[in-house]
Amino acid sequence: MFAINNKSNIFKTILHKSPFFIVNIFKKNKSHILFKDFMDIYLKAQLPRWKPSTIKAYETFYYSFSYFNLYFLDKITPLIIQEWQNKLLQRKNHHNTNKNISMSYIYTLNSRLEYMFNFAIKFYELNSNPVTIAGKVGNKNTTKTIWTPDNFRNYISSEYNPKYKLLFELLYYSGARIGEILALTLDDIDSDNNLIIINKTFLRINREDVISSPKTPSGNRSVTLPSWLVENLIQYGKNNYLKDDPTHRIFHHTTHAPAGFHFRKVSRECGNEIIRVHDLRHSHASLLIEQGFDVVTIAKRLGHSDSSMVIKVYGHMFPKKQIEIQEHLEDLISY
């Protein structure tokens, strides 16, 4: 099970700092401290509450926020925030792909920084939030890139690696997150009812494998699959040294990064639009919408707590259904 203080080199020293370190920082002036010291405080307060995936995300945020390290917290103005925002925007179309960042990632960074200053206002008497005053930047990407069934068939017919072929078929036909599929064991398969039981997720942090609970409580669910896919999954598991240990991960030699690299490589080779592995989940949702399934059913299958998330993320895919409703009503009542 996940142990925070063993998983992040960046955050180890933060967790091990004495409480007296935290208290002494604020004895003189609660908000007149260096930003880097405040960030230590914020992370120490939040780490026990965060899931492994959130901690992994903050490892990347940490470096972006280091821009403010030598500023005193109460001296960071909206203008300073705007300077930081502008530097992020300059990386939007950077010629070096390693430095290029998306508008949705910029939006996320800005939002997380705003949360930190809200924490300072609530607990350490900072007067105002300079990020809120500076305004939002970037875009929250709600339009998802998807593959049609023809796109996926084109990809899968070009997939030469049996392991990845099975992995991507599971992702496309289940709508599950990749971490949920990578965490599957033979014990999680109900062959009588052709379903998989999702009750955990897999993540690799600092070269260590971490198994934790799903992203949200509603992520615990059972997902039905085509019978042929369930049979292939069982056979693959039994053929990969798992006969004596049904609790071992079926995809025990696979992690997120190499799967993503392979997925992009084959996508390029077969001429498909390059999408993320996670977009197979969106493609599945789109497929269900096109097939006419209701929002509540889709939400439960994807592991959302309510249908509002489905409407928020996939609402733009429903206009055609609205036209169909209108046509049905026209046919129902004719005077």
Secondary structure, DSSP 8 states (H G I E B T S, - for coil): ---GGGT-HHHHHHHHS-HHHHHHHTSS-TT-SBHHHHHHHHHHHHGGGS-HHHHHHHHHHHHHHGGGTTSBGGG--HHHHHHHHHHHHHTTT-SSTTT---HHHHHHHHHHHHHHHHHHHHHH-----HHHHH---S----S-----HHHHHHHHHH---HHHHHHHHHHHHH---HHHHHT-BGGGEETTTTEEEE--EEEEETTEEEEE--SSGGG-EEEE--HHHHHHHHHHHHHTT-TT-TTSBTTTT--HHHHHHHHHHHHHHHT-----TTHHHHHHHHHHHHTT--HHHHHHHHT-SSHHHHHHHHGGG-HHHHHHHHHHHHHH---
